[in-house]
Amino acid sequence: MRFFTYAMLLLTTHFYSINVLHSQSDYALKGMCIAAPMPENVDHFTNFIDQDLAGAGVNTLILRIDYRYEYQSHPELIADQALSKAEIKQLVRICQKNNIRLIPQINLLGHQSWHSTLGKLLEVYPEFDETPKIELPEYYEWPNKDGLYCKSYCPLHPDVHEVVFDLVDEIMEVFEADAFHAGLDEVFYIGHQDCPRCQGRDPAQLFADEVNRIFHHLNDKGSELWMWGDRLIDGRTTGIGLWEGSYNNTHRAIDLINKDVVICDWHYERADATAVLFTSKGFRVATCPWRKPDVAVRQEKMMRTFIEEATPTMKDRYLGMIQTVWTSAARFMEEYRTSEKIEEKNTSGNCFRALSRAWVK
C-alpha cells in the first residue's frame, strides 16, 4: 500500500501559488550519507570528495563516525580503525574548499549492536543496555525468538547522556559542524518489559523524549538535529512495513517532537510519498534512496513535484535528496567509478550516478 493519502493533501494545494511554482521547483539539498573512510583511505576519500562528489553537485555530506574516532573525552569507547583529529580535519578542509556542509553521525538510542557484536557503548557500559537479559547469538539470523535486530541503550538510565553527549560535543567540535545526525532509526527495543526503568511506559513518549533531549542539547549550542524518519511512520496503517515504518507505536512521537528537527526520509524499494506526511506536520525533510536507480529517479521527480505544487508555507520544508551508502567508503568509491561497467544494476554507485544526473536537470 503506497502512501497516497498524504500525497493528496499536498497535491491539492497548488492553486495558492500557481504563478510562481515552476521557477521554484529545484531544491537546496543534494547530499550523501556514507560511512567515514578507514584511516588508510582518507587520502583517497579526500580526492573523491574533491573530484567526484563536488563535481556531481553534492553540497551536504553526512559521515557516519560512531566510535571510529580517537575520542579524548572517552578513550575507552574508541573502536578499531579510528580516525585521528588530523584525518578528520583533512576531510573538513576539503569540504570547506568545495562548499560542502559536513555533518557527523553517531547512532544514538538504537543500533548499539550488530548481529552478534555489541557496539562500543554497551560493550564498555553494559549497564546502559535496555535489554540486558537478551544475549547476542553466536550466529545471527532474522527473524529470531527474541525479535533482536539491534540493541538499544536505555533512554532513562541516569548516566547514559553524560557519556554520549560528551562524544557528540567532541565530534561536533572537530567537525566544525552546525548539525548532527543522531540516527535514531530501526529502534525495535524501547519500553521493554525487562528494563526496570522503561517497562510499561509509552514507547512514543519515550522515543519523543529522547529525540527532544538530544535536540535541546544541540539547540542550546546553536546546532541542528537530523534523524532518520522511519520510527515516525505508522508501518501497519500505511502498509510500509516493519523496517521503513514502526510496528511498536513510536510513530505517534511525530506529534511530540520539536518541529525544528530535520527528517531524513528513507525508502529503498518504492518511492513512497511520506515526505508529505513530514512536511504537513511542520518538519523539513529530505528523501533518501539507496541502491535502486529507478526508485531514486522517481523519488527525485516526486521531490520536484512536491515543491512545485506546495503552498508557500510548505515549499521550503522540502529540502531535497540524500543518497545513502551502506558499504564501506572504499567499496563505494570503486563501485561508483566503475558503475557503468558493472552488470548488477541495483548498486549504490549506479543509484547515485542516476540521482546526480537527475538533480542537475
N, C-alpha and C positions, 0 to 999 in steps of 0.2 A: 504494500500500500504506500503510495507516494504521498508526499506532504503537500497536497494541493490546496487544502483548506486555508492554510496561512498564506499561500501564494496569492490566492484570490483576493485576500484582504488588500494586498498591495497593488495588484494589477487593476483594481477599480479606482485608484486614486489619481490617475494621470490627468484628469480633467482640470486639476488645480493649477497646473503649471505647463500646459501643453506648448506654450510659445517658446519656452527656454530649454526644453528637455534635451533635444538631440545634440546640442552643443556641449552638454554636460554629462555624457554617458561614459566617459573614461573614469578611471578610479586611481586613487593615490597610492595604494599599497601593492607592490609587486615583490613578493617575498619568498623566502625559502627557510625551512626548518630542517636542520641536519645535525647529526652528532659532531661534536668537536673532533678535529683530527687527532690521531696519535702523535706523540712528540716527533717521531721520525718523519711525519708527513706535513709538518707545519709549513715548511718552505713551499712544498708542492701546493698545499691548500691556499697559501697566500697568493701564489701565482694564479691559481684557479679563480679566486675572487677577482683578481685584477684583470685577468684576460677573458674569463668566460662569464662569470656571474654579472659583473658590471656591464659587460657588453650585451648581455641578454636582457638588461633592464632591471635587474634586481636592485631594490633600494632598501630592503629590510632583510636582515639575516638573524635568525634565531638559532643559537648554538646550544645544543644540549650538553651541559657540563656535568651535572650531578656531582659526583665525588671525585672526578678526574681533574682536580686542581690541587696545587700544593698549598692547602689552607694553613694559615698561621694561627687562626683562632681555634681550630680544632684539628691538629695534625693527626689525631687518632682516626679521623674519618677520611684520610687521603686514600683513594683507590689506586689500583695499578694503572700504569700508563698516564699518570697525572701530568698536566701541563704546568710549566713554570710561569711565574709572573712575566718574565721576559717574552715567553712564547705567546702568552695572551696579548701582551702589548704589541707584538708584531701583527697580530690579527686586527687589533683595534686600529692601528695606524693605517693599514691597507683599506679598511672600511671607511675611515675618515677621508682618506685620499679620494675615494670613489663615491662619497656622499651616501654611504650605506649605513643605515641605522642598525647597530649591533645590539642584540638582546640576549642575555644569558638565560638558560633554563635549568632549574633544579626541580625534579619531581617532588612535590610535596603531597602529603596525605597518602595517596596511593602509589603503586609501583615501587614499593620498598623491598620487593624480591622479584626474581625472575626464574621461573621454572624451579629448579632445585637449589637455587643460590640466593642467599639473603643479600640485600644491599648493605652498604657500609653502616647506615644509621642503625638498623636493627641488629646487625652483627655486633656492633660496639655497645649499643644501648638496648638490650633485649627487653628492658622494662617498658620501652615505648610501644611494644607490639600490641596491636588491637586484638590479636588472636593468638596469644602465647601457647595455647594448648594444641593448636593445629601445626603439625610438623611438616616441613617440606619433604616431599617424597624423594626417594633416591632416583627414580625415573619418573619424570613428569609427563602427564597426559591430560587432555581435556576431552570430555568432562570427567570429573572425579568426585568421589563421595563427599569431600569437604567443600566443593564449589570453589576450590582455590585457583585463582588466576595469579594475582599478585597480592602480597600482604600490604597492609596499611599501618601507619602509626596511629596511635590513639590521639585524637584531637583534643581530648580533655586531660591528658597527662600533664601535671603541673610544671614539668621541666622541659617538655619537648620543644617549645617555641624559643626558649632561651638558646638552645643549641641550633636549631635550623635557621633562626633569624640571624645568628652570628654568621652563618655561611652565606645567607642571602646578602647581608650588608657587605661582606668581604668581596663577594664575586661582583656585586654591583659597582663597587669602587674600582676594582681592577679593570672592569669592562668600560668604565666611564659611561655607564648606561643610565638612561632615564626611563627604562621599562624593564620589567622582569616577567618571565614566563614561568608559572608555577606548576605546569602540567595539570594535575587535578582530574585526569581522565581515568576511565575504567576503574572507578573505585567500587569494588564489589563488597569489600569488608568495611562496614560502618554501622555503628549502633549494634555491634554484635553481642549475642547473648553471653559470650564468655568474657566480655570486658566488664570489669566491676564498675567502671565509670560511665560507659556508654549504653549498657544494656537497657532496653525499654524506652530509650529516647527516640524521638522522631528523626529519621535519617535526613530528611530535608532540612530540618533546623540545625542538626549537627553539621551538615555539609555547608549550609549558608553561613553559619557562624565561623567556620574555618576559613571560607573564602573571604569573608568580611574582615576577619582578624589579619589575614595576610594583606588584604587591600589597605587597611588603615596603617599597617606598619610601613608599607611603601609610600602611601599617600602623604604621611607625615614628613617624609623625606623628599617630597616633590616628584615621586616616580609613579608610573602606571603599573597595574597588574594585568597581565594577559593570561588566559587559560583556555584549555580545550572545552568545547561546549557539550560533549556527549551526555554528561550527567544531568544536564538541564533539559533534556528531551525525554518525553514520555515514550519509551520504546514500545510499549504494548499498544497504546491508543493509536499511535502513528503507523505501526507496523514496521518501524525502522529496526527494531530488534534489540538484543541484549548488549551488543558491543557499541553501536553508534548511538544508542539511547539507553535509558535507565529502566531496569526492572525492580529496583529496590527503593523506589519512591523518593529518590533525591531530586527528581525533576521539578518538584514543587518549590525547590530553592530558587528557581528563576524569578520568583516574585519577592524574594527575601534578600537578595544580594545587591550590592551597590551598583548602580547603572553605569558608573564610570569604568567598570571592568571591561576589558576588550575580549571578545569571544572569538576563538579560532574554531570554526565550524567544519569538522572533518567528515567527509563521506567519500568512500573509496569504491563502492560497487555501483552506485546510482547517483544521479545528480539531484538529490533530494533538496527541496526548496526551503530548508529550515532557516536560512538567513533571514527570511521574512518574519519568522517567529521571534528571533532575537531583536531585530530592529523594531518590531511592533511593541516589544517590551521595554524599549528605550536603550538597548545596547548598541555599541559599534561592533561590527562583525566582519570577519574575513572568511572566505570559503577556501577549503583546503583539500586538494586532491592528493593522490599518492602515485599509482602506477599505471592507471588505465588512461591512455591518451584521449580516447573518445569521450570518456566521462569528464575529464578535465576541460576539454574544449566546450562541452555542453554547459559545464558549471561556469566557465568564463563568459560564455554568451549570456547565461542567465544573470550573472552579476551586472553586466551592462544593461540588460533589460530592466532589472530592478531599479537601477539608478535612473534610467530614462523615464520610467513610469512612476517614480516616487513623488510624494509631496515634497515641498521644500523642507519640511520638518524632518522627513525620513532620509532624504537624499544623502546627507553627509555621514549617515551611520553605516553605509555600505562602503567599507574601506578598500576591498579588493581581494586579491588572491595570494595564497601562500602554498607553494609546493612543499609537501612533506617527503622526507627521505628516511627510510628505516633500515638502511645498510650503513656500513662504515663510510666515512668520508672518502677514503681511498678507493673503495669499490665504486662509489657513485661517480667519482671523477673519471675513472676508467670507463665505466658504463656510459656516461654522458658523451665522452669524446669519441666513443666507438658505437654509439647507439644506432646509427644508420646502417651499421654493418651486422648488427645482432638480429638473429632470426626471431627471437622472442619479442613480441610487440609490447606486451604489458610489463614494462620496467619503469622505474622511476626516472631513469635517464631519458627514455622516449617520452614519458609523460611531461617532463619539464621542457623538453625541446618543443613539443606541441603546444604547451601552455604559453611559453615565452613567445612563440611565433604569433599566437592569438592575441596576446596582450599588447603587441606593438602595432596592431592594425589601427 
